[in-house]
Amino acid sequence: MSTTLPIPLSASLTAERRELLFPALSPAQIERIAAHGKRRRVSAGEILVEQGDQNLPFFVVISGAIEILRPNGNEEELITVHTAGQFMGDVGMLSGRRSLVRARMREGGEVVEVNRGCLQNLVQSDADLSEILMRAFIFRRVELIARGLGDVVLLGSGNSAGTLRIREFLSRNGHPYSYVDLDNDTGVQEVLDRFRVTAAEVPVVICGGKTVLRIRRTGK
C-alpha cells in the first residue's frame, strides 16, 4: 500500500526561498503561456508525469492542485504541492532529461499543458516569462541536488576509487542522488539485502528504486 508523507519538503524552506522556487503567475502571464499550449480538465489522482518519463510536458495550474512526489519503494515522499497560478518542472525539462519525480493531481481542476518544443520557444521569445521560469527551474534543480532528491542511490565506500568516479560523474552532470556509505551508515545491511547486493560488489547504482547496476571490474 503506497503512503504519502504528509509534510512537503518545501515547508522547510524560508519564505524568500519558497518564493524563488515556487512563484505564482498572474492571469495575464498564464494566458501568454496558454497561447503556446492547450487548456485541459484533469481529475483527482491523474498522473501527469511519472518518474523516469522523458520529453516532459510543462503544466501550469489554473485550478486544482498538483502534488510532486518522490517514489521511494512503497512510499512516496511529498516534495511540494502546486496550486492555482503555480507551475511544475525544473531545468532538466528543457534538455529532455528523465523526470526525477512523479506529478499527480491532488485535486481535480484545469491546467495549461505545453509540450517541450513549445516551452523552448516560449523561453526564447518571452523575456519576462523566461526570467521567471528559468530562475525557478534552476533553483529547483539546485535544491534537488542539495537534498539528494534524485532517482539514483549509490552504494559505495570512501575507500573505493570506483565510488569516487561515479560520484564525480553524477555531480558533474547535475544529477541528484542519495549516497549510502558502507563504511559509516548504520542499517546498511538492510539496504544490501533488499537489493540482493553483497559488500564485495560495491560500488553499485540503484535506479528508480528497482534497477541495480553493478560496475564491471577490470581487475586492475
N, C-alpha and C positions, 0 to 999 in steps of 0.2 A: 504493500500500500504506500503510495507516494505521499510524502508530507512536505509542507512548505514552512520554513522557519518564519515566524510571524513578523519579526522586526527587520526592515530592509537595511542593508549596509549603508545606504545613503543617509540614514538617520544619524550616523556617526560623524557626518561632515558638518563643518561650520556653515552658517547661513550664507556667508560670502562665497565659499567654495561650491555649495549646493547650487547657487545661482549661476555660477560659471558652467557647471556640468549639466544642469537641467533647467535652462531658461524657458520662459513661456513666450510664444509668438503672439503677435497681435492678430486680430481678424484679417486685417489688410495683408499682412505677411503670409498668412495661411492661404489667402486667395491667390497670391502670386505663386505659391508652391503648387496649389491645385491646378493651375494652368499648365503645369508640366506633367500632371498625372491624372488620377481619377479619384472620385469620391466613392466609397462603398460602405454598405452596412456590414457590421461584424457582430457575432454572437458571443456571449459569455462562454469561456472555455475554448474558443477557437485559437489554434496555434498559428501565429503569423510567420514565425521563424523558428526553426529547430536548430539546436546546437549541431554544428558541422555543415549546415547549408552554405552554399556559395552563391555569388551574384545576387546578393540580398536586395529586396525592395526596401525602400525608405518609407516610414509611416509617420504621419502627424495625427495626433488625436484631436478630433473635433468634439466628440462626446464619448463617454465611457472611460475605460482605463485599461492600460496595457501593463502587465507585470513582467519584469525582466528577471529571469531565473537562471541560476547556475545548477544544472543537474549534477548530482553527486550520489551515485549509487541509487538507492531507493528514496533518497531525499532530494529536495530542491532548495537551494539557498536563494533567498529573495534579495536581489540587489537593489532594485528600486521599482516604483510604480509611476508610470507616466499618465498624467491626467490631461484634461482639455487644454489645448494650446501647446502641449509639450510634444517632443519627437524622440524617436528611438534611433540608435545607431552609434557607431564610432568610426574613426578614420579608416579602419580596415574595410569598411563597406565600400569605399570609393575605389580601392585597389582590388576588390574581388576576393578578399580573404574569407576563409570559412568563419562562420559565426561561432563565437565563444559561448553564447548564451541561448536560452530559449525565450521567445517572446510570446505571451499568451494573453488573450483578453480576460481581464479580471471582471470587467463589467461590459456588457454589450453596448454598442453605440455606432458611431460613424468615424471613419478615418479617411485621410488622404493617402493614397498609395502611389509612389513614384518609383519607376524602375531605375536600375543603377546608371544606365546610359543617360537618362533624362536628368537624374540627380547631378551627374558630372557636368552636363550642360548648364544646369541651374547655377551651380557653384561658380562656373566660369563666366556667366553672363550677368549675375545679380550680386554686386559688390556688398550690399547691405546684408543680404541673407547669407552670402558666403562667409562673411566675418562671424556671424552668429553661429552658423552650423559648424564651421571648421574649428572655431575655438572650443565649442562643446565636444566635438569629436576627438580632438587632440587631448583635452583634459581627461576625457573618459578613458582613453587608451592608457594614459599615464597612470590613472587611478587603478585600472585593472592590473597593470604591471606591478605597481607598488604593493598591491594587496595579494598578488599571486593568483588572481581570479581567472585562470585560463582553463582549457580543457585538457591540459597536459600535466601529468605528475611524473617527476623524475626521481627514481630511487637510485641513490648513489652513495659515494663515500668521498670524504675530503681527501683521502689518500689515493684516489683513483684519477689518473690522467684522463681517462675516458669521460668521467663525470664532469671534469673541468671543461673539456672540449664541448660537451653538449650544453652546459650552462652558458658558455660563451656564445654558442650558436643561437640559442633561444633569445638571449639578451640582445645580441646584435640585430636580430630580426624583429625585435619589439614584440615578442610573443609571451604573454603572461603564462606563468607556470608555477606549480607548487613543488617544493623540494623536500624529499624525505631523506634525511641523513642517517644511514645505518649505524654510524659511529656514535651518534648522540641522541637520536629520537627514541623516547620510550614508547613501547607498544608497537614498534616497527614490525615485530614478528607477525602480528595480526595482518598487517598490510601485505607482507610477503606471502602468507598463507592464502589470503583471499585471491591473489592473482597467480598462485602456484609458481612463485619465483623463489629461488634459493639465494642466499647471500653471495654464493660464488658466482652468480650470473650477473650481478650488478656491474656497470650501470644498465638499467632498463628504463624505457619510457612507456608510460601508460596513457593512451589517448582516448578521450571520451569516456573514461571510466570502465573500458572493457577491452580495448585492443592493446596488447602487450608487445612492444618492440624490443627485442633483445639485440644488443650490439654485437656484431660479428667480431670475433677476436682474431688477430693476425698472428699471434704467437710471439710478437716482439715485446 
